[in-house]
Amino acid sequence: MGMKLDTAAMWKPAAPTERELACVDLVEAADFEIYARKLDLICAEARQIFVRMGAAQMLQSGDVALGIYTAQGDLAACDVSIYLHLVTGQIPIKYIMQTYLSEPTVGVRDGDIYFVNEATFGGIHNPDMIVVMPIFHEDELVGWTLAALHEGETGAVDPGGMSVAAKTRYDEGMHWIPIKVGENYQLKKDLVDMMANQVRDPRMHTIDLKARAAACERMIKRVREDVIGRKGVDFFIGLMRKNIDVATEAGKAMVRELNDGTYRTVMFLDAVGADYGLVRMKLTLTKKGDHIVMDFSGTSPETPDGPFNTYKHVVIAGSAMYIYQFLFSDLPPTAGAMTPFDYEFTAGSLLDASADAACACGVLTAGFLSFYAIPSCFAKMIFDSRWRDRAAGMWGTPSPPFMYGGLNQYGLPVAGLASDALNTQGAGARQDHDGENAAGFSFCPTGFLQDAEFTELQLPWFYLFRNRHMPDNHGMGKYRGGTGVMIGYVPHNVPWLVCGSSQGGNKFPPEKGLFGGYAAMTPVAVQVTHSDLKQLMAESSDTIPYDVFEVLDKRAVEGDYAIESMIRPFRPIPGDDIMLMPSLGGTSYGDVLERDPQLVVDDLRSRVTTDWTAWNVYRVVYDPETLRVDHDATAKARAEEREARKKRGRPYDDFEKEWLQKRPADEIIKRYGDWPNP
């Protein structure tokens, strides 16, 4: 049976030690501003080293986490990258301190290199692989460094690390609790070779392990030279503690100003594992004084036959993703910012699964339901505060990553997942502007879209297209969400490639818009088999498609077309096939009938919106040739639609009486839990 660490007390900052309290007094205001920023820059430099040294596409796209932690394991400074790993990275450090610090056969010494990827010990799922190294001054342990990355291969039953076919944890590959893989700043070759032997892409795994260690070592070097070397070790200890304390006090003060009350939301997902079926995630947020409790009781039970479960520390880290990016965007993203929050879960639910549960895909489904619920509740709470501008629709649903495995064009084994669909998600709208198109990745707002030619040089495919915004691929509202893109993958210079993907929200969107705004569209996957694309390219044909609509509407490529959901079991893809994968748009803000008509026609010009949506959703009247708005006709059309809404409406008591008599088919709610409340 798998081990499950009790993480309840590992994500909040520990009480300061007497040493820390004494050292805080040594940090004057001017030095604090300078050296707190220096810690951030140390992490940023390590990020550059990490990205340039590594091999995984997620790494080369900047989707990484670099942090500096106190000796007790609390996050004190970081590069603003993947917030999730920065928060959960505290867990393995604190486990090492509790379990191995005084253990004579293990211990913690200068130059030690620890590795962990066990999901119940601080990962989000097993592909999240973390290296931590201690910072020593002379013989004293004074801090820790961390470098984390989603690795694209774990040795699971399918390539790519996120197997849709996984039924239990034993189908998901590597499960390493914190283990010392290096000493004296050198990795142990026997352990490195053993790790490489467990995965399909040993080259990538080994290179990225070395890159993690190099990034941690650089942070240690800079801390010793630029902080301890200039200001002394006591200053460094006090600096970290003060950075945490500033976020703690400022966070509490901000929460204190918000409205006391209870705020609720319920989110639903249409698929669990490879089967369709309804599950529910419920959040009740209670705010009183400077304290907020997020209660997820009432969430559907864990699923025993699919990898869509997750753990409570994942949800806590997901809340930090919102708290750091939006609510506390002007505070240091340290452990202190999490002080005002507590969480409640139902053991055995999708959000607090058992140790043996499969969880590889949970962060992109069950976990992300909670990530959507949190901003939905907070938006209601902060809307009439002086932080109203931070009420924002959330990023697009984590887009279904393209997972692959096989041999590349050089005959080397490769396996992983592509970052393209993740790092081109649309951002959510706010109360005064649209969301940004293809803005990035909700988990990592600083991630970027890797150069296409560089990717094609390393991996066995080329992009048919990757840079076109997908029309209507966003929430519609007074301010729309940012739109995503459609990506076309074509295996190249290899006879075949094994591919698959996984995603919930195929029948209806799991997210919600804010204050009357709509959710984004549901994803659609397309595969064209036996295509004549490469023949067209050889002939330099002018019918080669450059966006998804030329493929779907004009059928510019001949072949057998399959339009399917994003729950794609792994299958071999021949070299003449085309795989279309979307990145998804953000949610919207406000009523569609309040959108400025000029913004609608601007979106028509840029092909972000279609004519059908301009009329049927926004009710905008315009000249189709010149795209000039007829404002009088638009006002009349919108007035008529408002009257039609009133006629469609029903008294709530009548609606509820009829609705409560309904019950989905047993097949639909087989994983829901007891109906209607799990």
C-alpha positions in Angstrom: 0.0 0.0 0.0 1.2 3.5 -0.8 2.4 6.0 1.8 0.3 9.1 2.4 2.0 11.9 4.3 -0.2 14.0 6.6 0.4 17.4 5.0 -2.0 19.4 7.2 0.7 21.3 9.1 3.3 21.5 6.3 2.1 24.3 4.1 1.8 27.1 6.6 4.9 28.9 8.1 6.3 27.4 11.2 6.5 29.5 14.4 9.7 31.6 14.3 12.6 30.3 16.3 14.4 32.4 18.9 17.3 32.7 16.5 15.0 34.0 13.7 13.4 36.5 16.1 16.8 37.9 17.1 18.0 38.0 13.5 14.9 39.9 12.2 15.9 42.9 14.4 19.2 43.1 12.4 17.4 43.8 9.1 16.8 47.6 8.6 14.2 48.9 6.2 16.6 50.0 3.4 18.6 46.8 3.5 15.4 44.8 3.5 14.1 46.3 0.3 17.5 45.8 -1.4 18.2 42.3 -0.3 14.7 40.9 -0.5 14.8 41.9 -4.2 18.3 40.3 -4.4 16.8 37.0 -3.3 14.2 37.2 -6.1 17.0 37.9 -8.6 19.0 35.0 -7.3 16.0 32.8 -8.1 15.5 34.4 -11.5 19.1 33.7 -12.4 18.7 30.1 -11.4 15.6 29.9 -13.6 17.6 31.0 -16.6 20.3 28.3 -15.9 17.6 25.7 -15.4 15.8 26.6 -18.6 18.9 26.7 -20.7 20.3 23.4 -19.4 17.2 21.2 -19.5 15.7 19.0 -22.2 11.9 18.7 -21.5 9.7 20.9 -23.5 7.9 22.2 -20.4 11.3 23.2 -19.0 12.5 24.9 -22.2 9.2 26.8 -22.1 9.9 28.2 -18.7 7.3 26.2 -16.7 9.6 25.7 -13.7 9.7 26.6 -10.0 12.8 28.0 -8.2 12.6 28.9 -4.5 14.6 29.7 -1.4 13.3 28.3 1.9 14.1 28.8 5.6 15.9 26.1 7.5 12.5 25.0 8.8 11.3 24.6 5.2 9.1 27.7 4.7 9.0 29.5 1.4 10.9 32.8 1.8 11.7 33.9 -1.8 11.0 32.7 -5.3 11.0 33.3 -9.0 7.4 34.1 -10.0 6.8 30.9 -12.0 4.9 27.8 -11.1 3.3 28.8 -7.8 1.9 25.2 -7.2 5.4 23.6 -6.8 6.6 26.5 -4.7 3.9 25.9 -2.1 4.0 22.1 -2.1 7.8 22.2 -2.2 7.7 23.0 1.5 6.3 19.5 2.2 9.4 17.3 1.2 11.7 19.8 2.9 9.8 19.6 6.2 9.6 15.8 5.8 13.4 15.6 5.4 13.8 17.8 8.5 11.5 15.7 10.6 12.6 12.3 9.4 16.2 12.4 8.1 18.0 15.3 9.8 18.9 13.3 12.9 18.9 9.9 11.2 22.5 8.7 11.2 22.2 6.6 8.1 20.9 9.6 6.1 21.4 13.0 7.6 21.5 16.4 6.0 25.0 17.8 5.0 26.4 20.5 2.9 26.3 19.4 -0.8 23.4 16.9 -0.4 21.0 16.6 -3.3 17.5 15.2 -2.5 15.0 14.1 -5.1 11.2 13.6 -4.7 8.3 13.0 -7.1 5.8 11.1 -4.9 2.5 12.9 -5.3 1.5 12.4 -1.6 4.9 13.9 -0.5 4.6 17.3 -2.2 4.1 16.7 -5.9 0.9 17.6 -7.7 1.2 14.3 -9.5 4.1 11.9 -10.2 5.4 13.9 -13.3 6.3 16.7 -10.9 9.9 16.1 -10.0 11.7 18.2 -7.4 15.3 18.6 -6.2 16.0 20.3 -2.9 19.5 21.1 -1.5 20.4 22.6 1.9 22.2 25.9 2.4 24.9 25.6 5.0 27.1 28.3 6.6 30.1 26.6 8.0 28.4 23.7 9.9 25.0 25.4 10.4 21.9 24.6 8.2 20.5 28.0 7.4 18.1 27.4 4.5 17.1 25.3 1.5 16.9 25.7 -2.3 14.4 24.1 -4.6 14.1 23.5 -8.4 11.0 21.8 -9.7 9.6 20.8 -13.1 6.8 18.8 -14.6 8.8 16.0 -16.3 7.2 14.5 -19.4 7.9 10.9 -18.6 7.5 8.7 -15.4 7.6 5.1 -16.7 3.8 4.9 -16.4 1.7 2.4 -18.4 1.4 5.1 -21.2 4.1 7.6 -22.3 3.9 11.2 -21.2 3.5 10.7 -17.5 -0.3 11.4 -17.4 -1.8 8.0 -18.3 -5.6 8.1 -18.9 -5.5 4.3 -18.6 -4.1 4.3 -15.0 -6.4 2.6 -12.5 -4.2 2.9 -9.4 -0.9 4.5 -8.3 0.9 1.3 -9.5 0.1 2.2 -13.1 1.7 5.7 -12.9 5.4 4.9 -12.8 8.1 6.4 -10.5 7.0 7.0 -6.9 10.1 8.3 -5.1 9.7 9.8 -1.6 12.5 12.2 -0.7 15.8 10.3 -1.2 19.4 11.5 -1.3 20.6 11.1 -4.9 23.8 13.1 -4.4 26.5 14.2 -1.9 29.3 16.8 -2.0 27.5 18.5 -4.9 27.8 15.4 -7.1 25.0 13.1 -8.2 25.4 9.4 -7.5 25.8 7.6 -10.8 24.2 4.4 -9.6 21.0 6.2 -8.5 21.0 8.3 -11.6 21.3 5.3 -13.8 18.6 3.5 -11.9 16.2 6.4 -12.3 17.0 6.6 -16.0 16.2 2.9 -16.4 12.7 3.4 -15.1 11.5 5.8 -17.9 11.1 5.8 -21.7 13.3 8.9 -22.2 16.4 8.3 -20.1 18.3 11.1 -21.8 15.7 13.8 -21.0 15.3 12.5 -17.5 19.0 12.6 -16.7 19.7 16.0 -18.3 16.8 17.6 -16.4 17.9 16.0 -13.1 21.3 17.6 -13.6 19.7 20.9 -14.5 17.7 20.9 -11.3 20.8 20.3 -9.2 22.7 23.0 -11.1 19.9 25.5 -10.5 19.9 24.7 -6.8 23.7 25.0 -6.6 23.7 28.4 -8.2 21.2 29.7 -5.7 23.4 28.4 -2.9 26.4 30.0 -4.4 24.7 33.4 -4.8 23.3 33.4 -1.3 26.7 32.7 0.2 28.5 35.3 -2.0 25.9 38.1 -2.3 24.0 37.9 0.9 25.8 36.0 3.6 29.2 37.2 2.3 28.2 40.9 2.4 25.8 41.1 5.4 26.5 38.0 7.5 24.5 34.8 8.1 22.3 36.4 10.8 21.2 39.0 8.3 20.2 36.2 5.8 18.2 34.3 8.5 16.5 37.5 9.5 15.9 38.6 5.9 14.0 35.4 5.1 11.9 35.6 8.2 11.0 39.2 7.7 10.0 38.5 4.1 7.6 35.9 5.5 6.4 38.2 8.3 5.7 41.1 5.9 3.4 38.9 3.8 1.7 37.5 6.9 0.8 40.9 8.4 -0.1 42.6 5.1 -2.2 39.6 4.1 -4.1 39.6 7.4 -4.7 43.3 7.2 -6.1 43.0 3.7 -8.4 40.1 4.6 -9.6 42.1 7.6 -11.0 44.8 5.3 -13.1 42.4 3.2 -16.7 41.7 4.0 -17.4 39.0 6.6 -19.8 36.4 5.3 -20.3 33.0 3.7 -19.8 32.6 -0.1 -20.6 29.4 -2.0 -20.2 27.8 -5.4 -20.6 24.4 -6.9 -18.7 23.1 -9.9 -19.3 20.1 -12.1 -17.2 17.9 -14.4 -18.6 15.7 -17.1 -15.9 13.0 -17.2 -13.9 10.8 -14.8 -11.1 8.8 -16.3 -11.9 7.5 -19.8 -15.7 7.5 -19.1 -18.3 10.2 -19.1 -20.0 10.7 -15.8 -21.0 13.6 -13.5 -18.9 14.6 -10.5 -19.3 17.6 -8.2 -16.9 19.9 -6.4 -18.4 22.2 -3.7 -16.8 25.1 -2.0 -18.1 27.1 1.0 -15.9 30.0 1.8 -16.4 31.6 5.3 -14.6 34.9 6.1 -14.5 36.4 9.6 -12.0 39.0 10.7 -8.6 38.2 9.3 -9.4 34.5 8.8 -10.8 32.6 5.8 -11.9 29.0 5.8 -12.4 27.1 2.5 -14.6 24.1 3.1 -14.6 21.6 0.2 -17.0 19.1 2.0 -19.6 17.7 -0.3 -17.2 16.9 -3.1 -17.8 13.6 -5.0 -15.9 10.5 -3.7 -12.6 9.5 -5.3 -12.9 7.4 -8.4 -11.4 3.8 -8.1 -10.8 3.2 -11.8 -9.3 6.4 -13.2 -6.5 8.9 -12.7 -8.6 11.9 -11.9 -8.2 12.1 -8.2 -6.0 14.5 -6.3 -4.8 15.5 -2.8 -5.7 18.3 -0.4 -2.2 19.9 -0.6 -2.8 20.2 -4.4 -6.0 22.2 -3.7 -4.2 24.4 -1.1 -1.4 25.1 -3.6 -4.1 25.8 -6.3 -5.6 28.4 -4.0 -2.1 30.0 -3.7 -2.1 30.2 -7.5 -5.1 32.6 -7.2 -3.9 34.3 -4.0 -0.4 35.1 -5.3 -1.5 36.1 -8.8 -4.6 38.2 -7.9 -5.6 38.8 -4.3 -2.1 39.4 -2.9 -0.4 40.4 -6.2 1.5 43.2 -4.5 2.8 41.1 -1.6 5.9 38.8 -1.5 4.8 35.3 -2.6 6.0 33.6 0.6 4.6 31.1 3.0 3.4 34.1 5.1 0.7 35.0 2.5 -1.0 31.7 3.2 -1.4 32.4 7.0 -5.0 33.8 6.9 -6.3 30.6 5.3 -7.5 27.2 6.5 -9.1 24.3 4.6 -11.5 21.5 5.2 -11.9 18.3 3.1 -13.8 15.1 3.2 -11.3 12.2 3.4 -11.8 9.8 0.5 -13.2 12.5 -1.8 -11.8 13.4 -5.2 -9.8 16.2 -3.5 -8.5 14.1 -0.6 -8.0 10.7 -2.2 -6.5 7.6 -0.6 -2.8 6.7 -1.0 -3.4 4.1 -3.6 -5.6 6.2 -5.9 -4.5 7.1 -9.4 -3.9 10.9 -9.7 -1.9 11.6 -12.8 -4.7 13.5 -14.5 -6.3 14.9 -11.3 -4.7 18.3 -11.4 -6.2 19.1 -14.8 -9.7 17.9 -13.8 -10.9 17.4 -10.2 -8.1 19.7 -8.9 -8.9 22.4 -11.4 -12.6 22.4 -10.4 -11.3 23.8 -7.0 -9.0 26.3 -8.8 -12.1 27.7 -10.6 -14.3 27.7 -7.5 -11.8 29.8 -5.4 -11.8 32.9 -7.7 -15.6 32.6 -8.1 -16.1 32.9 -4.4 -13.4 35.5 -3.9 -14.8 37.7 -6.7 -18.1 38.0 -4.8 -16.3 38.9 -1.6 -13.9 41.5 -3.0 -16.2 43.1 -5.6 -17.3 46.1 -3.4 -13.9 46.5 -1.7 -11.1 48.8 -2.8 -9.5 45.8 -4.5 -12.4 45.4 -6.9 -10.1 45.5 -9.8 -8.7 42.1 -8.7 -12.0 40.4 -9.3 -11.1 38.5 -12.4 -12.4 35.6 -14.4 -10.0 32.7 -14.2 -7.7 31.5 -17.0 -8.9 28.9 -19.4 -9.2 25.3 -18.3 -5.8 23.7 -18.4 -5.7 22.8 -22.1 -5.4 19.1 -23.0 -1.6 18.5 -23.4 -0.4 16.6 -26.4 1.3 13.5 -24.9 3.6 11.4 -27.1 6.1 8.6 -27.1 8.3 6.7 -29.6 11.6 7.3 -31.4 12.6 10.7 -32.7 14.1 11.5 -36.1 17.5 10.6 -34.8 16.5 7.1 -33.5 16.5 8.2 -29.9 13.7 7.3 -27.5 11.5 10.2 -26.6 8.4 10.6 -24.4 6.7 13.6 -22.8 4.1 16.2 -23.2 4.1 19.3 -25.4 3.8 22.7 -23.7 2.1 24.5 -26.6 -1.5 24.1 -25.6 -0.8 24.9 -22.0 1.2 28.1 -22.6 -1.3 29.6 -25.0 -4.3 29.7 -22.7 -6.5 32.8 -22.7 -6.6 34.8 -19.5 -9.8 35.8 -17.7 -11.6 39.1 -18.1 -11.8 41.8 -15.5 -14.3 44.5 -14.6 -12.8 47.0 -17.1 -11.0 45.0 -19.9 -10.9 41.8 -21.9 -8.7 38.9 -21.0 -5.4 38.6 -22.8 -5.3 36.3 -25.8 -2.9 33.3 -25.7 -1.6 34.8 -22.4 0.2 31.8 -20.9 -0.4 29.0 -18.4 -2.6 29.5 -15.4 -0.1 27.5 -13.2 2.9 29.5 -14.6 2.0 33.1 -15.8 5.6 33.6 -16.9 5.7 30.5 -19.2 6.1 31.1 -22.9 5.6 29.5 -26.2 8.8 27.7 -27.3 10.2 28.5 -30.7 8.5 26.2 -33.3 11.7 25.4 -35.3 13.6 24.6 -32.2 10.9 22.1 -31.1 10.8 20.6 -34.6 14.5 20.1 -34.6 14.3 18.0 -31.4 11.0 16.2 -31.7 9.4 14.0 -34.4 6.7 16.3 -35.7 6.1 19.6 -37.4 3.5 22.2 -36.8 0.9 22.6 -39.5 -0.1 25.8 -37.7 0.2 27.1 -34.1 -0.2 30.9 -34.2 -3.8 31.5 -35.1 -6.3 32.6 -32.5 -9.3 30.3 -32.5 -12.6 32.3 -33.0 -15.1 32.1 -30.2 -12.7 30.1 -28.1 -13.4 32.1 -25.0 -16.1 33.3 -22.6 -18.4 36.0 -24.0 -19.5 38.9 -21.8 -19.3 42.7 -21.4 -15.6 41.9 -21.3 -14.7 38.7 -23.0 -12.1 36.2 -21.9 -8.8 35.9 -23.8 -8.9 33.3 -26.6 -6.6 30.4 -27.1 -5.2 28.9 -30.3 -5.6 25.7 -32.3 -2.4 23.7 -32.9 -1.9 21.2 -35.7 0.7 18.4 -35.1 2.0 16.2 -37.9 4.4 13.3 -37.2 7.5 13.9 -39.3 10.6 12.0 -40.3 9.3 8.9 -38.4 6.9 6.2 -39.5 4.6 6.7 -36.5 4.3 8.3 -33.1 2.2 7.2 -30.1 -0.1 10.0 -29.0 -2.9 10.7 -26.5 -4.6 13.4 -24.4 -6.8 13.8 -21.5 -9.3 16.4 -20.5 -12.6 16.9 -18.7 -15.2 19.5 -19.7 -16.0 18.0 -23.1 -19.8 18.1 -22.9 -20.1 21.3 -21.0 -17.5 23.8 -19.6 -16.6 23.2 -15.9 -15.8 26.9 -15.3 -18.1 29.9 -14.8 -17.9 33.5 -15.9 -18.3 36.3 -13.5 -21.4 38.4 -12.9 -23.4 37.2 -15.9 -20.5 36.4 -18.2 -20.2 33.1 -20.0 -17.8 30.3 -19.6 -15.4 29.4 -22.5 -16.3 26.9 -25.1 -15.7 23.2 -24.6 -12.7 21.7 -26.4 -12.8 19.7 -29.6 -10.2 17.3 -30.9 -9.7 16.4 -34.6 -7.7 13.7 -36.2 -7.3 13.4 -40.0 -6.1 10.0 -41.0 -4.7 9.0 -44.4 -4.3 12.6 -45.3 -2.7 14.0 -48.5 -1.0 16.8 -46.7 2.6 15.8 -47.4 1.7 15.3 -51.1 0.3 18.9 -51.1 3.4 20.2 -49.5 5.6 18.4 -52.0 3.6 20.0 -54.8 3.8 23.4 -53.1 0.0 23.5 -53.3 -1.8 26.7 -52.4 -4.5 24.7 -50.6 -2.3 23.9 -47.6 -4.4 24.9 -44.6 -3.2 27.6 -42.2 -6.0 27.4 -39.6 -8.5 24.9 -38.2 -11.4 26.3 -40.2 -9.6 25.6 -43.5 -9.2 22.1 -42.3 -12.7 21.6 -41.0 -14.9 23.8 -43.1 -13.1 23.8 -46.4 -11.6 20.3 -46.0 -8.4 21.6 -47.6 -6.8 18.3 -46.9 -8.3 15.1 -48.1 -8.5 12.2 -45.6 -10.7 10.5 -43.0 -11.9 13.1 -40.5 -12.7 12.2 -36.8 -14.0 14.8 -34.5 -13.8 13.5 -30.9 -13.5 14.5 -27.3 -10.2 15.3 -25.6 -10.3 12.0 -23.7 -8.0 10.3 -26.2 -6.6 6.9 -25.2 -3.0 6.5 -26.5 -2.9 5.2 -30.1 -0.2 5.0 -32.8 -0.4 7.9 -35.3 1.1 7.3 -38.7 3.3 9.9 -40.3 0.6 11.2 -42.7 -2.0 11.9 -39.9 -2.9 15.4 -38.6 -3.7 15.9 -34.9 -5.5 19.1 -34.0 -5.4 20.2 -30.3 -6.9 23.4 -28.8 -5.6 25.7 -26.1 -8.6 27.1 -24.3 -9.9 30.6 -23.6 -10.5 32.4 -20.4 -13.8 33.2 -18.7 -15.7 36.5 -19.1 -17.1 39.3 -17.1 -20.6 40.8 -17.3 -23.7 40.7 -19.5 -23.0 40.1 -23.3 -25.7 42.8 -24.1 -23.6 45.4 -22.3 -20.5 44.8 -24.5 -19.5 47.9 -26.6 -20.6 47.1 -30.2 -17.3 48.5 -31.5 -15.4 45.9 -29.5 -17.5 43.2 -31.1 -16.7 44.4 -34.7 -13.0 44.8 -33.7 -13.1 41.1 -32.7 -14.7 40.3 -36.1 -11.8 42.1 -37.9 -9.2 40.1 -35.9 -11.2 36.9 -36.3 -11.5 36.4 -32.6 -15.3 36.4 -33.0 -17.6 35.1 -35.7 -20.6 36.6 -37.4 -22.8 34.1 -35.8 -21.7 35.1 -32.3 -21.9 38.8 -33.1 -25.6 38.5 -33.8 -26.8 35.5 -31.8 -24.9 36.3 -28.6 -24.0 40.0 -28.6 -27.0 41.2 -30.7 -24.9 43.6 -32.7 -26.2 44.9 -36.1 -23.5 46.0 -38.6 -22.7 46.2 -42.3 -21.1 42.9 -43.2 -19.0 44.6 -45.9 -17.6 47.6 -44.0 -18.1 46.3 -40.4 -19.7 49.7 -39.5 -22.0 49.4 -36.5 -25.7 50.4 -36.8 -26.0 51.7 -33.2 -29.8 52.4 -33.4 -30.5 48.9 -34.8 -28.2 47.4 -32.2 -30.0 49.2 -29.3 -33.3 48.0 -30.7 -32.2 44.4 -31.1 -30.8 44.3 -27.5 -34.0 45.8 -26.1 -35.9 43.1 -27.8 -33.6 40.4 -26.4 -34.0 41.7 -22.9 -37.8 41.5 -23.3 -37.4 37.9 -24.7 -35.3 37.0 -21.6 -38.2 38.1 -19.3 -40.6 36.0 -21.2 -38.3 32.9 -21.0 -37.9 33.5 -17.3 -39.8 31.5 -14.6 -40.5 32.2 -10.9 -37.8 30.4 -9.0 -40.2 28.4 -6.8 -41.8 26.9 -9.9 -38.5 26.1 -11.4 -37.2 24.5 -8.2 -40.3 22.4 -7.8 -39.9 20.9 -11.2 -36.1 20.6 -11.1 -36.0 18.7 -7.9 -38.1 15.9 -9.5 -35.4 15.3 -12.1 -32.7 12.7 -11.7 -30.0 11.8 -14.2 -29.7 8.2 -15.4 -27.7 6.0 -13.0 -25.0 5.6 -15.6 -24.4 9.4 -15.5 -24.1 9.6 -11.7 -22.3 6.4 -11.0 -19.3 8.3 -9.7 -21.2 11.3 -8.3 -21.9 9.9 -4.8 -25.3 9.9 -3.2 -27.8 11.9 -5.3 -28.3 14.9 -5.0 -25.7 15.5 -2.4 -22.5 13.4 -2.5 
